[in-house]
C-alpha cells in the first residue's frame, strides 16, 4: 500500500492527526510526511486546521475532506439510491419499506447464524465487529468501565442512507434484535449527521 493510502486509512480510522504523529507511525521524517500531506491537499483529499497550545506555535491537524471520505468504497451508492427511488416511485413508501425490511431480515439471519455459538455479549460483539469489518464498515470494538463501544469508521451505504434514513433505523434494529432485550444500544455518533464515524455504546441491562 502506498504511503498516501496508508495516511488516508489512518485518518479515516483515528480522525484528525498531526504530521509528527504520522511520521512516528510510518517511520518517516516529518518533512516527508508533510510533502505527502501537501500533495493530498492539492488533490482535495485532506485539509488542515490549527489548534492553539499553551506554549509555542499552534499545532496543525490534518483531516479528510468530503472528497477524502468519498475515496473509500460506497458499494455503488448512486446505483443503490436510484434503485430505492425507483422502488418508491413504482410501489410507494410501503413498497420501499418492504424492501428495507427484507434486507434487514436477510442481514439479521446471516449475523444470527454467525453468533450462534457465542456464549456471552463480548464474544457476540467480537464476531459482529468482524462481520461489519468484512461488510466494509471499518469496524472496531473497544471496552471500558461503561461497557463496549462499537465504532464504524466508514459507512458503505452512506449515500443511500442519507437519502433514505430508514436504512439507519434498520441497522440499529438489527443490532438490537441480534443482541437481545437484555442489551442496551445507543448510537452516540452518526456519519449522516455530519460526524466522522458511527459509534454505538453497548451495555448489559
N, C-alpha and C positions, 0 to 999 in steps of 0.2 A: 504494500500500500504506500502511495506517495505521501510525502510529509504533509502536503496541503490537505489530503484526505484525512490523515491522522488528526490534524488540527481541527478540522470540521467535526469529526466524530467526538473529539474531546470536549469541544464547546457545546455540542448537542447534548452530551450526557451530563456535563458538570456546570453548564452555564457560563457567564462571563468570566474571563480569565486574563491574567497579565502575561506579557511576553516572557517575564522571568520564570513564571510557573511552567509555561510551555517549554522553555529551554531546559529546565531541570527534568521535566517529564520525558522529553525526547532526546536528552543528552546532546543538545546543540548549543551553539552560542546564542546569546540574547540578540546580537546583531543579525544572525542568520534567521532566527525566528521572526524578527521584525521585518526582514525582507519578504518572507513568505506572507506575513500579515498584510504588508503593503500591496503585494500582488493580489491577494484575496480581496482587499478593499477596492482595488481598481476594477476587479471583476464583479463587484457588488455583493460579495458573499458575506462580508463582515463589516462592521463599523465599530468605532471606539467612543468611549466617554471617560472623563476623568473623575476620580474620587479623591476628595480632599483628605489629607492625613494631618496628624497633629504637628509633625515636624517634617520639613522638606517639601519637595515638589509633589503635586498631585500624582496619584498612581493611575496609569492608563489601563483600562479594562476593555477587552475585545469581546464582542457578542455577534451572534448570527443575525443577519438581516432577514427580511421576508424571503428574499431570493435564496439566501443561505439555507433556510429551513426547507424551501422547495427543492433544494438539491437532493434531498432524501426521497425515497420512493413513496408515492401516494397511491400505489396499486391502481393505476389507470383511473384516477379520481374524476377526471372530466367525463369519462365514459360512464362511470357509476352515477354521476349527477344527472346526466342526460337520460339514463335508464330510469332513474327514480322519477324524474319529471314526466317521462313518457307514461309510466305506470299511473301517476297521479292524474294526468290528462285523460287517459283512457278509462280508468276504473275509479277515479276519485280518491279521496282521502282514506276511505275504507279499504280500497284495494292496496294502497300504499302501506297501510298499517299491517295488512295481511302478509305482505312481502317481508316487512321488518320482523314480524312475529315468527315467520317461517325461518328466517336467518337466525333469530335468537334461539329457537328450539334446536336447530342444527348445531350451532356452536355449543350450546349447553350440553347436548348429548355427547359431543366429542370430548368436552372437558370432563364430564362426569365419568366417562369411561377411563380417562387418564388418571383420575384421582381415586379410583375405586378401592385401591389397596392402601391408601394413605391413612394412617391411624389417628392423626391429630391435625390441628389447624396449621401448625408450622409446616408440616410435610405437604399438606394440601397447597399452601401458598408457594412453596418452593416449586412444586410441579406446575402450578398456574403461571408462575413467573417464567418458567421455561417454555410453556405453551405460548404465552404472549410474546416472548422474545422470538420464537420461531415464526409467529404471525406478523412480525415486523414492527412491534411496538417499542423496541429497545428498552425492555422492562428490567427493573432492578428491585430487589427486596431487601429492606433493612428492618431491624428491630431495635426497640428501646424500652424504657420502663412503661411507656404508654401503649405498647403493643407492636404492631407491624405497620410499615409504610411501603406500599406497592407503588412504584414510580414508573410511569411510561414516558420516556423522553421523546417519543415520536408517535404520531397517530397516522397510520396508513390509510385511514378512511376520513381524514380531517376535512377534505373538501366536501365530501358527501354529507358529513355530519354537520358542517356549517350551514348547508342548505336544508338539511333535514335533522333537526335536533333530536328527534325521536330515536335516532341511532345511538346517541349518547345515553339516553334513558335506558335503552335496551342493554347497553354494555353494563351499566350498573345493576340492572335486573339480573343479568347472567351471573355476576359475581355473588349477588345476594342468594339466589337460588342454589348456586353451587356450594356455597359455604354454610348455608343453613340459617335458621332463625336465631340461633344462639350466638351468631356473629354479627357485630355492628360494623357497617361500612359507611364511611363518609368521604365524599370526594372533596378534597381540600384545595386542589389546583386543577385548572381546566384549560386545555390548549385553545379551544374555540372561543374562550372569553378573553384571549389575549395573553395568557400566561404561557411560559415556555414549555410546560410539561403538564401531564395529568398525574395527580397524586391522590392515593386513596389511603386513608387511615383505617386500619382494620383491628378490631379488638373483640375479645370474647365478652359476652354479656354476663 
